[in-house]
């Protein structure tokens, strides 16, 4: 018998085979044909993290209108303005929203770094964004990883 996490992982991978961006929660609802319990949502998120750790997709936190037509929009009051987790292989979404990436392997570093450079350019070319985000600098993922490793070793 397969575990709940493995069942959800297979469902998420099947959904990714047909769509570039999938809502973890919506995929779970489609599979179960009902609202999932907290334990089921937790298992699905664990499965999504494993998919991202394998490099098959990027785990990203998005608002429903950022995720496109397939996005799950919860019906609870104000829920349409809350972010939730998605798995995506859509490079446009990753480049447009690189700061929303929750988990990605080195395989996706070039796409995320490109998005960070584009974001840096948008901030520098917009006086209002520059004023709101003074000193914001894009840091390539490889450099960030090396810095964090050095900080961990020092402490």
N, C-alpha and C positions, 0 to 999 in steps of 0.2 A: 504494500500500500504506500502511495506517495504522500509526502507531507503536504500540509497546507501551503507552506512557503514554495515548495516545488511546483505545486499546481498553479499557484499565482504567477510564478516565474514563467511557466510555459504559456499561460494566458497572455501575459505582457509581451512575451517574445512573438507570439502569434499576432497580436495587435500591431506590434512594430513592423511586422512583415507586410502589413497592408496600409499603414499610415506612418508618416514621418514623425508625428508627435502624438503621444497617447497620454491621456490622463490616467494616473494610477487608480484613482477612486472610480472613475467612470468605467474602466476596464473591469474592475472588481464588481461593480453593480451589474454590468452586462453578464458576467460569468455567473454570479449568484442569483440574478434576477430578483434582487431585493437590496435594501440598504444593508451594508456590512456592519458587523460589530466592531468595537475598538480593537479586539484581538485580530480580526481578519484584516483590518486596515494596517495594523502594525506588521503583520506577516507579509502583506503586499508591499509595504514600503521596504521591508527587509529584502524581498525578492528583487525589487527595483534597484536597490543599492548593489546587489550582487551582479545584476546585468550591467550597471555602470562600472563596477570594479573590473568586470571582464572586458570593458572597452567596447561593448556592442552598442551603447548609446550613452547619452549624457543625462544625468539626473539634474533637473533644473526646476527652480521654483518660479512659477508664473502666476499672474492674474489671469482669469479666464479669457479676457479679451486679447491678451498677448499670445495665447496658445493657438488661436485660430478656430476654425469652424467645429472641430472635433472636441473642443474643450468641454469639460464637465462644469456646469454652472449649478452649484447647490441652490436649493430653494429656500433655505433659511434666510431670515431677514438680514440684509447686509452682506450675505455670503458672496455675492457677485463681485464684491470689492476685496475679497480675501484671496491670498495666494494659496496655491496648492502645488503638489509635486507632479511633474510630468517626466516622461522619458522622451528624448528626442534625438533624431539623427539629422534634423533639419539645420544645416549650417547657417542659414539666414537668421533663424531665431537665436542661435548660439552667438553669432557675430553681433546681432542687434542688442542682445541682453547678456553680455559676458559676465557681468557682476551677479547675475542670478544663478549661475552655475553652482550647484551643490556638490556634485561629485563627477569627476571625469578622469580618465586615465591619460597618460602621456600621449596616447594616440590622438587625442583631441586638442593638445596644446597649441598647435599652429592655428587652428580655427579660433580658439579662445583668445590667443594673443592678438590675432588680426582684429577681433572684435574690441579688445582693449585699446589697440592703437586707434581704431576708428572712433571709439568713445572719447579718447584723449583729444583727438582732433576736433570733435564736436564741442567739447568743453572749452578748448582754447579759442575756437572761432566764434563762440557765443558769449558776449559780455555778461549776460545775466547768469548763465551757467558758471562762468568763471568766478563771478562774485559769490555764488552760492556754494561752490566747491573749491575754495582756494587751496592750492597745494595738492590737489588730487593728481596722482601720477599713476599711469598704467605700469604694472610690473610684470614682465614676462613670467609665465608659470614656472619655467625651469629655474629662473633666478629666485623666485619666491620660495620654491621647494628647497633650494640650496641654503637660503637664508634661514628658513625654519629649522632645517637640520642642524645648522651651525648653532642656532640659538638653543636648541634642545641639548646639544652636546655640551654647550657652555654651562648650562644650569644643572 
